[in-house]
Amino acid sequence: MKANLLTLACLSCVITNALAQTNYRISEAAANFLVWAPDARAGGMGHAGTATSGDANSAFWNVGKLTDAPGNLGVTASYSPWLPYIMNGAWLGHAAGYKKLGKGQVIGASVQYFSDPGIVSAPSLSAGGDIAFSGSYARQLGNHFSAGITLKYLSSDIGSGVVVLGQSLKPARAMAGDIGFYYKSQASDMAGDEHMVWTVGATIANIGPKMNYGSGYEYFLPTMLRLGGGFSYTANGQHKLNVTAEAGKLLIPTPQPGRNVNQTPYLEGIVKSFSDAPGGFKEEMQEVTIAMGAEYWYKDLFALRGGYFTENKEKGDRKFFTTGAGARILKHYSLDFAYLIPTDSGSPMKNMYKLTASVDF
């Protein structure tokens, strides 16, 4: 069992395995960096971004809301040290951009990279990294509704050359896709002093075949379903409050006693992930994470953010608060910062933060 967990940690650095919660049925996936919040705005709002207003990071959270991004062109770049409390030198980087084409159409591109210098608890494991290149297309389908798709190429080179179960690990490659939907409705009072916006978002990310590291086992991609909603209120054109909440669930098989669920075909695994937990409906609901957050803007110049993320104890037990701030400079440039505050003082997520710089025209 320890060898299996060590292999998985090498492949994906799953926090729950770092916590050594071996008695719980925690779904195993490769390339987990694909579901880690990359940007400081969502990072400061409890890692909720499916139904917030559009920006240059929209394709990661919900490609359908790319049409809501400001201006005609935007780019962004983010950096975050990863688990600095237990790892030295690991970091997550993300860069993205979009261009509006007219007639409600938008294209986007992004690259996400996770650098892993090696697991501290297993220094013999070699360093490596994961990278994903993505291209996106979104379109307005009505006054309130938009949708989009993303195609991505993934490469995972964590643990390359390490011998596990008598076989040498090798880099894994895969193709995957996202689909996202976004609904937005807005209203203002007669005087124009108050403005209200309601949003709903839904996305399924990382749909694709399993990754094979040559260890004799295949690993599912972290296919993720997210459903969210949001509300924005602007008063006197100076004060804006945005509130959002969302639920997420990995659409991969739940571990089964005495069975290697990674042998399940990936499409079958997605479908059955809604009903395959040995504990029935109760356990299926335990696999749902909740993220919620809020941000306050003053004159669209300065922002303060806060949020909360929670996961069931038997499915990883990630629980943390987030806080953050942002500033818009010369109308087109933005800087954002976020900091994560675990509820457990001994959590490996201590000291994590995110930095994001963006520009739109």
C-alpha positions, 0 to 999 in steps of 0.5 A: 500500500505504501508503495502504491501511495508513493508512486501516486505521490510521485505522479501527481503530488496529491495533497491527500496522499501527502497527508497519508490518509490511507484508510479513506477511499480517495479517487486517484488521478494523474496530472492533478495540476489541471484542477489546481486554481492558478490565479489570484482572483479565484485564489482569494475567493475560496478557489471559486471561479465557475460563475464569476465575471469573465477575465483572461483566466476564464478558460481555466474555470469555465470557457463559456464565460470567455465572452464576458471578458473585458475589452477585445484582447487580454493576457495574464500570468500567474505564479504560486509556490506549491506546498512550500511547507513540505516541498522545496522549489515546487511551483505552479505557473499559468499564462493565458490570453484571449482575442474577441473576433466580433459577432460574440466569438472569442478565441483563447490560448493558455499554458499551465506548468507544474514544476516538481523538484522531487518529493521531500519524503522520498528524495530518491524520486527524480524531479520532473514536471507537468505541462498543458497547452490549451486552445479555446473557442467561445461564442455568445448564443443569445442575450444571456447565454454563452458556451465554449470548448477547450482542447488541450495537450498534456505531458507529464514527466514526473518521476521519469526513470524511477523503477516502480513494481519492476518497471521504469516510469516514462513520460505520459502524454494525452489529449483532453477537452473542456466544455463550459456554459455561462448564463448572465442576467442583469438589471438596473434601477430607473436612476441608474444608481444600482446595478445587479447581475446574476450568473450561473456557470457549469463546466466539465473539464479534462475529458480525455483518455487515461495517462500511462506512465509505463508502471503497469497501471493507467491513471484517469485524468482529473475530469472535474464537474463544476456547478456555480452561481453568482450575484453582483451588486453595484451602488452609485457606480463606486461600490461593487460586491461580487458573491459566488459559490460552487460545487465540484466533483471528480468524475473518476471511479471511487476506489473499490476494495480488492479491485483496480478501478483504473482498468475501467474505460475512461468514458465508462468511469465518468458515467459510473462516477455518479453511482459507484461509491461503495457507501452509496449516495451518502459517499457520493455526496462526500465526494463533492467539494464546496467553494465560496467567496466574495470580492469588494471593488471600490471604483473599479480600482481596488479589490478585497477578497475572501473565501472558504473551501471545504472537502469531506474528511474521508475524501481528502479533508482539505479545508481552508480560508482564503484572502486576497487583494487586487488593484487596477492601474491605468484602466488596463493593468491589474495586479492580484494577490491571494493567500491560503489559510488552512484550518489545520495548523499542521496542514501541508498547504501552509504558506501558499500564495498566488500572484497574478498580473493581467492586462486588457485592451 
